[in-house]
Amino acid sequence: MKIKKENYKKIDLFSCIKTLNISDKDSKYFIDSLELNDSLDKKTYKKVKKKIDRLKREPIQYVLGYINFYGYTYKVNKHTLIPRFETEELVENTLKLIKEHLNEKIKILDIGTGSGCIGITLKKELPKANVTISDISKKALKVAKENSKDINIRIVRGNLLNPFLNKDRFNVIISNPPYISYSEKIDDLVYHNEPHIALYARKNGLYYYEKILKDIKQILEKDFIIAFETGMTQKKGVIKLINKYLSNVDIICKKDLQKRDRMIFIKSR
Ligand SMILES: C[S@@+](CC[C@H](N)C(=O)[O-])C[C@H]1O[C@@H](n2cnc3c(N)ncnc32)[C@H](O)[C@@H]1O
């Protein structure tokens, strides 16, 4: 197909917006360097301009409306946390542990699922598993529902373990809970865009780990793995809580690719 010269700019812009898999700093540079001119028709110009304007104050993932996670594409919006690379590592390590210690027909619970990225990915990688994803946020679960429309997964709205106590038991409980302490200074882009309910936790960021660990025994099968993503300074605090509420377990701590303490796994003996 021959592209008319006056359409070059239009095509360029769209492909840039679509493939802008670059850092926020670079995307700002990109926006500043764009020369929008008359070669775009009015409607297209407005559409592109709107997106570019959003890019000045919003993370690129929200502007695009999707992210790539563990090789899968998931929808995200301002009601869901933008999944991070560390969380892909959490999923990868959890899958390894499951393969080593459990069978495929297991029951998995993802607490605080947000976009659904953890639970849905586990279901895609382990099709025989029975997977439940849960969150307290109705608006996040709407996104998770869209992301899971092609697979068979249970979606539950509720506060942490409450919906499952005296009802369900699981072999794998995985969570990337809110863990940022209220005193921590975070990036402005994150602070002004991502849902605070997904970010902050009381008690130096340890509040949700304690809430989950306190009652977790009641919903665990005999053979189990618990997988937590943690903040990089929380390893000691989380281990203390594990020892307070669980006995006779193995604790495995892992660092992320940047050598920061970011994952804790608890395994039945
Ligand atoms: C750090 S985000 C993780 C989102 C997603 N799992 C990920 O890794 O990208 C924490 C999630 O926990 C949810 N959450 C906060 N408080 C909760 C509660 N009391 N019960 C259940 N979910 C909660 C938030 O809505 C948010 O989606």
The ligand as a Gaussian input file, in Angstrom:
#p B3LYP/6-31G(d) Opt

LIG

0 1
 C       -0.644000      -3.178000      45.728000
 S       -2.232000      -3.399000      44.989000
 C       -1.963000      -4.909000      44.118000
 C       -2.779000      -5.053000      42.865000
 C       -2.366000      -6.252000      41.996000
 N       -2.478000      -7.475000      42.731000
 C       -0.956000      -6.085000      41.476000
 O       -0.058000      -6.767000      41.988000
 O       -0.747000      -5.291000      40.556000
 C       -3.200000      -3.848000      46.379000
 C       -4.666000      -4.176000      46.118000
 O       -5.272000      -4.498000      47.383000
 C       -6.600000      -3.998000      47.392000
 N       -7.034000      -3.833000      48.780000
 C       -6.801000      -2.794000      49.638000
 N       -7.375000      -3.026000      50.824000
 C       -7.998000      -4.238000      50.737000
 C       -8.769000      -5.025000      51.657000
 N       -9.010000      -4.600000      52.892000
 N       -9.245000      -6.210000      51.225000
 C       -8.998000      -6.640000      49.951000
 N       -8.280000      -5.952000      49.051000
 C       -7.770000      -4.764000      49.436000
 C       -6.524000      -2.712000      46.598000
 O       -7.787000      -2.342000      46.103000
 C       -5.514000      -3.076000      45.514000
 O       -6.158000      -3.544000      44.356000

